Amino acid sequence: MDQEAFQTAATLIAAHEPRPDAVIGIARGGVPLARELAAHFGVEAIEITARHNTTDDLFLEATGRVQLPTTAADALGRLASGQRLLVADDICGTGATFKAVLPFLTERLAPGQLRSAVLCRSRAADFSPDTWVWDTLDWVLFPWNEPTDQHTEDLAVPAAVRTKESL
């Protein structure tokens, strides 16, 4: 994915999603999207960490086990209950991250609305975010990832979002 495709995708997601009170980016990959969306909406971007893998190496399989560190609660302390929240990540590979993060946020914050958005959703995922741009079955190299020596193909610049309601 090149920077133009990323920017276009973020703009499409922002145009589709209702305005939240804050955008929560799942570090590391969801943070760039969260920052773009927060800037569009004029709201705060908050980072939390949820990890399948202990390294940032590319092409690692998701474990299905998601670590949610206690420091995430500190980052969320500025949010009041009842707020509208948008959770952003780069990819929904298995759905395990969202299945861990969304109940975590619901329990701690009691949001008035909790929505999710990603750039890419794996066709193999058993969870669908509210909004995404690309369906994929292959690895995705995002603009913030280290370049790789392996052959890659750019995703086409998108024209529309996909939604859970359209499944």
N, C-alpha and C positions, 0 to 999 in steps of 0.2 A: 504494500500500500504506500503510495507516495503522499507527500504533504497536501497536495491539491485534493486528492480523494478524501483524506482525513478531514480537511477543513469543510469540504462540501457535505460530508456525512454529518459532521457536528452541527452544521447549519440546518440541515434537514431534520435532525432529531430535535433541535431547539424549536423549530417551527411547528413541530407536531406535538410536543409535550406541553402540558399546562405549566404555567409559571410556578416553580417551587419557592419555598422560603430559603432553602439551601440545597446545594448539590454535594453529595458524598461520593468521593472517588475512592475506589478500591485500589490501594497501592499494590503494585506499582503501575501496572498497565492502564488502570482506569483513571489515573490522575490527570493525564493530558486532556482526556475527554471531559472530565469533571471541570477542569479549569476553563475550557472553551465554553461549556454550557453555562457555567456560573457567570462568566463575563457577558455572555449574551443576555442572560436574565437579570444581570446586575445584583447578584446575590453572592453569598460567601461559598467558597469551595472548601470542604473539609475532607481530609485524608484519613482513611482507616486502612489497616493492614489485614488482609485475609490471604493466607498462602497455602497452596498445595505442595509446593516444592521449596527446598531450603536454599536453592540457588536460582539465579536468573538465566541459566543456560537455556538456549533454544532447543526445541524439539524434545522436551521432557514430557512424559505422559502425566496427566493429572492423577493424583493418588486417590481422589474421592474423599480424603480426610482434609479438612480445612482448619487451619490454626487461626484463632481469633485472639490476639494478645490483649491483656488487660489494659494496655495503654490506649486502646481504641476508646475506652470509656472516657478517658481524659480529654481526648480530642472532641468528643461529642458533648462535653459539659456545657458548651455555650448554647446548645439548642434547647428550647422549651418544648414541653409536650404539646401535642396538637398541631405542630407545624407540618407543612407540606414538604416532603423530601423526595428528591430524585437521586437514586443510587446509580452510579456510572461505572462501567468496567470496559476493558478493551474487547473481551471475548467471553462468550458463554460457551464453554467447551463441553462440560458435562452437566452443568447446573448446580454442582455441589457448592460452589462459592455463594451463589444467591440463596440456596437452601439453608446455608449457615448464617449469612449476613442479614437477611431480611427478618427472621425471627429475633436475632440479636438486637437489631434496631427497634423492632416493635416492643420488645420487652423493656428496653432501657428508655425509650423516648415516647412511646405511645403516640406516634405521629397521626395527624389528621388524615394524611394521605401518604402512601409510600409506593413510589413507582420505580421502575428499573429501565435502564437503557444501556445498550452495548453497540459497539461498531459491528461486530461479527457474532453470529450464532451458529454453532456447529449443528448440522443436520442430525447428528447423533445425540444431541443433548435431550434429556428428558425434562427439561425446564425451558420455558420460553419467557424472556423478559417482556416487558410491556412494549418496548420499541427497539428495533435494531435495523441495520442497513443491509448487510450482506449475510447470506447463508453460505456456509463453507463446509467442506469435509477435509480440507487440507490445512497445513500450518499457515499462519499469517505472520508476515514480517511487518511490524508497524514502524512508522517513521522514527520512533524513539528507541527501537531495538538496535543493537550493534549489527552492522552489515555481516553477511554470511558469504562464504565461498560457494554455497550451494546455489543451484539454479532457482530463480524465483520469477514469478509473473505478477505484474501489478494488477490489483483489482480495478475494475472499470470505475470511473467517476460516477457516483450514483445519481439517480434521478428521483428516488422516492424511498421512504422508509417502509419497513414491514412491521406489523403489529401482532400481538397475541390474539387480538380479536379476529384477524384475518386468517387464522389457521383453521 
